[in-house]
Amino acid sequence: MNAAANKLELQRLNGVDSNADEFGAGCESTDVKDDVAVDIYVNDGSVSHSGDYASGSNDSSSTRPEAVRETWSGRFEFLLSVVGYTVGLGNIWRFPYFVKRNGGGVALIPFLLFLVSCGGPLYYIEVCLGQFSGKSPVNVWDICPLFRGIGFVMVGLSLMYIWYFGACFAWVIYYLFHSFHPRLAWATCGQPWNTDLCIDASTNLTEKKLQLASNISAKFKFSTSATEFWENNVLAKSHGIDDLGSVQLHLLGCLALGWLVVYLCLWKGVKSLGKLWIEAAVQCFYSLGPAWGGVITMASFNKFNHNAFRDTMIVCFADGFTGFSGGLVVFSVLGFLAKETGVSIDNLPFSGASLAFIAYPEALSRLPIPNLWAVLFFVTLILVSVDTTFGTFETVINAIVDYDFRRLHRYRIHITSLLTVLIIVGSIPLCTSGGYYIFMLTDWYIATFNIVFVALLETIVISWIYGANRFSEDIEMMTGNRPPLLVRVVWSLVIPIFISTILITSAINFGAPSIGKGGYQYPYYAVVLGDVLAFAPLISIFAVAAVLVFIKGTGTLTQRVCQLTRPSKGWRPNDKKAEQIFNSKSYTYRETLLERIKYDVLGWPSNS
């Protein structure tokens, strides 16, 4: 069968109707590519790296060479890498914070609902989009150039993420150093940073109260040794963001050391880092007795928080199922600490990242051979941190290099070095006594509307502009398996409706952040700065679209928009044999909503 016959057969099988209505005035209704010889081929994931770059075009107006990505040696390596990029420090602290903040077990209902209906299908889209095209977050929007600004937002958010999460990295490394002490520094009172209200495992509360006051019924705000180690030693925590205080050199040194490890991984081109996972269930079930009060609290149903759905989206996109183990450990320890301090779990002064960085060390200190478990645990967290930071930083580097691959690929290591130094210098405020307040402010606003709105636009572009059925054909070409109808319905209808509704209600009820129950309130200028962080990236999406339409576009306004919603010449499979099949196809755009639902969602042939 010759190339032309192959093309006609593929068009027939895929339901292409050359007589379909036009998408818009001044636009061609069908994308037609050059005839090529077709070899039926399914990528098995075993291709290897073949060089620095290959000839070709990665957009419609450029003849610069295209980057050839380093690929996985097999499916198992790919799976490990995906897990490594997915699991991060956020899984350790954000999920327990989310549950405690939103009423305990009642928060699990929207979490599970959103995870199944939105989180999983969206993750599937992003993985397939990247693997099919082999492009950076900016160039992958060759699939719909009008929304290339989404790629810039992704890169900007990735850079912001690795900047402020570097503080978490520093905290973990500092805890690891202290895990080698003969006795864990956070396990006992009597240290230079402890106060008179410090209690540990050996403290008798009755005797402690007698020492502090003659009236044994007096109420004291006791704090555990792990709490005081965290607040007074690790953070040297100030009273607010207005009081940054001095730079904590121990944190800055740990942060620089962490980034040195990430830099060496990037320099050596590590594709996958091994991870050592210690079962969190050991820590959870060891804290028997009163600890179960914390687990019961996690499973209990308290007052529903109106922000639960918004927080659900954030946690679901960031953490997914992997946050459950962290939640069980944290709440088991909270139950234990509530019993020791005589304070209810709801009134414990823990929030944000402090939930994990107090609860986990406290649990470790009560295990047999606590130093061994502490070293293993914090080494695990460091490996997780390196793997996640490595993948996110690689995203930023690739976006920069791909902008002009012919010139910049040879300076990749220099670009990496410069960015690493800039991030370390820019992280100095996070290493001050007020750095924790900066960390929590950034996390609150960066993870609120940006990620969710970008996810909404991604789904709309894939499902309704490029076409859910068309994207399913691309996935089938790549993997040999076609996403079922239910997945396309979720992409096209469930996710857009669900996310749009939650975004609107969240925007109406959105308020300023606070740390702790009735705790620290941020000043007005910090709230304004946070609003800028939350909404400025979204504005850039429409700004880039306006530049492409009104400045760089040609023809009438309708023609410009139509051209920019069609894939550019740079959109094609990363695999060269699959590219032959892809180029042999033509695609007819449907004009009416009903036709788009029938073909792009349901996958019906044109003549049905």
N, C-alpha and C positions, 0 to 999 in steps of 0.2 A: 504494500500500500504506500503511495507516495505522500509527500508532505501535505498537499492540498486535500487529499482524501482523508488523511488523519485529522486534519483540522475540521472538516465537515462532520466527521464522526464524533469528535469531541464536542462540537457545538450541539449536535443532535442529542447526545447523552446528557448534556448539561442544560438542555432546555433553552437554547439561545434562539430568539425569534428576531429575525432581521427586519420584521415589519412592526416591531413594537413602537409605541409612541415615544417621542423625544422627551428627554428629561427637562429641557428648558429651551427657550428661544435662543437661537444662535449657537447651540451646542450640538455636537454629534451625539447620537444616542448610543453608539456602540464604540467600545475600545477595541481596535483591531491591531494585532501585532504581526510582525513579519513571519512568513512561512518558514518553518524549520523542520528538519527531520526529527521524528519523535521516537524516543526510546522510553518505554514504560519502566519506571524505576521508583523504588521506595527507599528513602534514606533510612539506614539502620543505625545511624548515630556513630558509625565507626570511622568516619573520614578523619584525616589528619592535617596538621598545619603544613601548608605548602609554600610559604614564602611571605615576604613583607607586604606586597601589594600586587594587584592584577590590573590589567588594562580594562577600561570600561568607564561608564558614567554612573555617578551616584545621584544625579539629579538631572532635570530636564534642560538645564542651561549650562552644564559644565562638562569638560572633557578630562577633568582630573581623575587620577586612578582611584580605585576603590580599595579600602582596607580589606585584607583577608584575615578573618578572625582566627585566633587559636581556638581549636575545637576540642570537644571531649573525646577521650580515647574509648569510651563505651558508655552504655546507658547507666551503669552503676555509678560511675564517676560523676555523670551529670546529676543523678539523683542526690548524691552526697553534697554536691555543690549547691543545688537548690535548697536543700535542708540547711546548709551552712549560711546561705544568704538570708534565709527566712528567720532562723532562730537567732535572736540577739539579746542584748541586755534588757531591752524593753519587755521581753517575755518574763523576766524575773520580777520586775517591780510594777509594770503598768497594769497587768491584769488584776493583781490583788488590790491595787489602789482603786481600780474601776469598780470592783465588787463592793468594797467597803464604802465607797462614795455614793453608790446608787442603791443602797438598801439591801445588800446581801444577796440571798438566793434569787430574789425577784429579778435582779439584773441579768441572771443567766437566761431568762426566757427570751428577751430581745436579742441577747448575744447569740444563742444557738439558732434562732430564727434567721438572723442576718448572716450568720456564718454559712448556713446551708443555701440560702436564697441569693446571696450577693457575694460574700467574701470568696467562697470557693470558685464560682464561675468567673469572677473578675480576675482572680489569680491565674486561672486557666487561660484567659485571654492574653494576659501580659506575657506569660511564659511562651505561649505559641507565637505571639507577635515577634518576640525577640529571637526565638530559635528559627523561625521561618525566614526572617530577613537577615539576621546576623548583623544588625545595624545598631548604632548608638541611639540613645533616646531622642536625639534631635533628628537624625537622618531616617529613623524608622517612620517618621511622619511623611515620608514620600508617599505613603499610602493615602494621605489626604493633606496636601501642602497647606491648605487654608488654616489648618490647626497645628502648624509647626510650632507655634508658641507653647503648646503643651509640652513639647520636648525641652524647651528652655526652662519651663517651670520645674520639670522633673530634675533637671541638672541642678538648678538653683536649690531646690529642696534637698537634694542629695548632699550638696555642699554644706548647707545649713545643718543637716542632720549629723554629719561626721564632725562638724565643728562643736556643737553643744554636747553631743554624746561622748566626745573625748573626755569630758569631766567624769562620766561614769567609768570610763576606762581607767582613769587615774585613781579613782576610789578603789577599784578592784585590785589594782597592782599594790596599792598601799596596804590593803588588808592582807594580801599574800605575803608581803614582807613581814608583817607582824604575826603571821601564822607560824613562823619559824622560831618565835620566842619560846623559851622553856614552858611558860604558862601564857595562854592566850591573853593578850592585853585587854580585851573587852570582857573577859570572864570574871574579873574581880574588881572590887573597889580598892581604894588606897593608892591610886595612881595620881600623879601630879595634876591631871585634868579633872579628877573627880571632885564632887561637892559633898556636903554633909548629908544630902538627901539621897545619896547613891545607895542602892541595894544590889546584892548579888545572890547567888544560890545559897550561900551560907548565912545570910542575914536573917535574924529573928526580928520580925516586925514589932512585936510587943516590946522587946528590949530596946529597939531602935527608937521607938516613940518615947520611951522613958528617958532615954539619953537626951532627946531633943526638947522635951517639955515635961512639966510636972503633971499636966492634964493628959492622961492617956487617951482620952477621947478626941483630942485635938486632931484636925485633919491636916495631913501633910501631902504635898505633891511629890511623891517619891519618883525617882527615875532609875532605871536599871543601869548596870555597869555598861552594857552594850549601847544603850542610848547615849550615855555621857561620852563614851569613846567616839561615837559617831559625830555628835554635835560639838563637843569641846576639843577633841583631838584631831579627827579627820578633817572636819570642815572649819574648825575654829569659828563657828557660826556667829554672825553679827545679828543685830536686831532687825535688819531690813535692807532692801536694795539701796536705800539712801546712804547706808553705811557699809561701803565696800571693804573698808579696812585695808590691811596689808596683804601682799601676795604671800600665800602659803607655799614656801619653797618646796616642801615635801610633795605637794600636789603637782606643782609645775614640773618637778623632776620626774615624777611617775608618768605624767602625761607625755613628756618628751620621750621617755623610754618606750611607752606604748606606741607612739608614732614611729619611732625608729624600727620597731619590729614590723609594723605595717609596711614601711618603706622598703625594708629588706625583702619582704615577700613580693612586693610589686617589682622590685629590681630583678629578682630571680625569676619572675614570671610564674609563680606558683599558681597552679590551676585549681587545686583543691587541698584544703588543710584538714588533716585528721582531727577528730574531736573526741575528747574523753568525757563521756557522760556518766555521772554518778547518779544513781537512782534517788530521786528526791523522796520517794516513799519511805526510804530508810529513816530519813530525818523526821518525816511526818508521823509515822507510826511509833517512833521511839518516844515521842512526847505524849505518853499515855495520861490517863486521868483527866485533870483539868484542861489539858490541851484540846480534848474533844469538844470543849465548849466553843473553841474557835472554829472548828470544822462545822459544828452545828450552826454557828452564826453565819458562816459562808452559805450554808444551805437554807437558812431561814428566810422568811418573807417579811421584810419590813416595809416601811413607807416607800412608795415608788417615786423616784426622782424624775422630774420632767426632762432632765438632760440625759436620761439613761440611753435613749436611742441615738443621740449624737455621740455620746461616749462609746456606745456599742460599735458604731462604724469605725471609730478611731482604733479601738482595741482589736476589732476583728481584722482590719487591714494590716495592723502592725504585728499582732501576736497569734491570732488564730487558736487552734487547739493547744498549742504548746504552752499557753499561759496557765492551763488548768493545774499542772503539777506545781507550778510556783504558787498558785493560789492556795492549794491545800497545805503546803509547807508553811506559808506565811500565816494563815489563819489558825493553824494548829499552835504555832508559837504565840500568837496574839492571845489565844485562850489561856495559855500557860502564864504569860506576863500579866494578864488581867487578874488572875488568881493571886499572883505574888504581890502585886502592888495594891490590891484591893480596889481597883478601878474597873468599871465595866468596859467591855471591848469598844463600844461606841465612843467612849470618852478618853481612850488612850490617845496621847498626843502624837500620833504617827500619821503621816500623810505623804503622798508623792513617793519619791525614791527612798525616803527614810523607812518606809514600810519594809522593804526588802533588806536594806543595809543595816537594819537593827534586828529584824526577825531571823534572817538566815544565820548571821554570826551567833546569835543567842542559841539557836538550835544546834549549831556545830559545837558550841562550848559544852553542851550537855551529852554529847555522844562519848562512848568509850574511845580512847586514843584520840582526843579532840584535835590535836595538832595535825595528825595524819589526814583526818577528814577535811580539816580546814584547807590544808595545802591542796588536796585533790580537788576540792570544790572550787577554789579560786583559780587554780590552773585551768579548770574547765571553763570558767567564765572568761578567762583571758583568751583561750582558744576561740571561744564563741565570738568574743569582741573583735579579735583580729580577723576572723573569717568574714564577719558582717561588714566591718569597716573596709576590709580589702575589696569586697565586691562593690560596695557603694562608691568608694574612691575610684575604682576602676571605671565606673560609669562616668564620672566627671572627666577623668583623663581621656577616655575614648571620645567623648563629645568634643573636647578641645582638639585632639589630634585629627579627628575625622573632618574638621572644618576645612583643613587643607592638608590632606594626608601626604601628598607628594613632598611637601616641605617639612611638615611638623613631625612625621613619624620618626625621623632620625634624631629629633630632639626630645623624644618621649621621656627619657630618664631625667633630663634637665627640667622639663615641665613638672614632672613628679616631685623632684627635689624642691623646686621653688614653691609649689603649692603646699608641700609638707611644712616647710619653714613658716610660710604665711599663716597656716592654720595654727601652728604652735604659738606663734606670736599673738595671733588673734584670740587665742584661748586664755591668755593671761587673766582677763577679768573673771573668768570662770574659776580661777584658782585663788581668788581672794576670799576673804571672810564672808562677803556677800554674794559669792559666786553661785551658791545654791539657789538663791532667789532669781538670779538671771537664768539658770538652768530651767527652773520650773515655769517661769514666765514664757520662755522660748518654746518649751514643750507644749504648753497650753495653747498657744496661738498657732504655731507651725502645724500642729497635728489636728487642727480643728476643721477649717473649711477647705484648705488647699488640697489635701490629699483626696478628700471626698468629692470635691467639685471636679478635679481632674479625672477621677474614676468615672464620674457621670459622663463627662465629655468623651472619654475613651469608648465607653459603651455605645453612645449615640453614633459616633463616627464609624465604629466597626459594624454595628447592627443596621443602621439606616442609611449611611452614606456609602460606605464600601459594600455593605450587604452581609448579613449574618450567614446566609447560605453560601455566598461566594467565599467568605472566610473559612467556612467549614470545608469547602473544596480544597482550599490551600492546606488546611490541617491534614486532610486525607492524603493529599499529595506528599506531605512530609512524613506522616506516621503510618499511613495505611489504614487508619481508622477515622471514620467520620463522626463528628459530634452528633448525638441524637437530636430529634426534634425538640424534646423538652429543654435541652440546653440552649437552643436557638431562641425559644420562647422566653426563657429566663433572661438571656442577653437583651432581647429586643423590647420586652414589656415589663417584666417583673423588676429588674434592676433600675431602669430609668424612673418608674413610678415610685418605687420604694425610696430611692435616694432623694429624689426631688421633694417628696413629701417631708422627709426628715430634715432636709436642708432648710426648707421654708420654716418649719416649726422651730428648728434650732436657732435660726437667725432672729426669730421673734423673741425667744426666751434667752438669748445669749447675754451673759453677764461677765463681769470682771472676775479674774481668778482670785482664789484665796488659798492659803496653806493651812490645813488643819481645820477642825470643827470650831467655828467661831474664832479662828486664828488670825494670822497676819493678812492684812489687806494691802494690796499694791497701791501706790500713789497714782494720781491722775495721769501724770506724764508717762508712767510705765504702761498704763492701759492704752493710751494713745499709740505708743510705740508698738505695742502688741497688735493693735488693730492694723497698723501699717504692715506688719509682718504677715498678718492673716490674709489681707486683701490685695496688697500690691502685686504679688505674683499672678493673681487671677486677672488683674487688669492687663498685664503684659500679654496674655493670650490674645485678647482682642486687639491690642496695639499692634502685635505682629501681623495679625490677619488684616488690619487696616492698611499697613504698609504694603503687604503683598498685593492687595486688591487695588488700592488707589495710586500707588507710586510705581510698583514694578509690573503691574498687570497691563495687558494690551487688549484692545477691542472694547466692546460695550461693557457696561457694568455686569450684565447677565452673563456674557461670555467669560469675563474674568472670574466670576464666582464659580461658574461651571468648570472652567479649566482647573481651578485650584481645589475643587472637590474631587477631581479624578486623580488616580495614582499617577505620579510622574514616572519617567523612564527608569528612575532609580529603584522603583519598587519591584522586586523580583525575589525568588527564592535564593537563599545563600548557597544552596547546593546546585552545581552547574547542570547536572543531568535533570534534576527536577525543573530547572529553569527552561529547559527545552519544552517540556510539557506545558509549563505556565505560558510561555510565549506563543504557543500554538492556539491558545484560547482567545476568544473575543467575548466581550461582555456587553449586554444590552441593558441600558438603564430604564427602569420603569417610571412612568410619569405619575400615575395616581397612587394614593396611599393603599388602596385595595390591592393593586397589582404588586406593590412592594411587599405587602404582607404575604400574599400568595407565593411569590417567588423567593424573596430575600429571607423570609422567616420560615414559611412552611415548606419551601423547596419544591413547589409544584412546577412541572414543566409548563412552558408558555402556552401550549395548545390544549391544556387541560381546563 
